[in-house]
């Protein structure tokens, strides 16, 4: 009988402890900052905002740097509005276009010394990784006036079309 009492007491204590430890709140991961940069003609500019917007049965992603009023736009066509695909994509303008392996275009817009420059991408690649609501996006493309490298890690704000 004494052993039974001990077993019951151990069971009560262990049940109580397991209930107390399982009810603790999970630690919230801190809000990570959005980080990124655009490099064009050896000038590095910090990304201050990143936006996704519906366009052409797909999604357009914009990376903006206040310095030099710079914007990099990447277009993903035929993926459905609001969808940003994950993977590595090469630039393909025209047919045959496969949204599983291609992105449809993009451009760089920049203002240098009151001179507005808009350059369409001529070749290159984009890679996209998604983790929850955060994206890690790398853009490595060429324009007629040189390379554009854009790296971003963060949340994309959504904008209506």
Helices and strands as residue ranges (DSSP letters): H 2-22, E 35-40, E 43-46, E 49-55, E 58-65, G 67-69, E 70-76, E 87-91, E 102-103, E 105-112, E 115-120, E 123-131, E 134-143, E 146-155, E 157-159
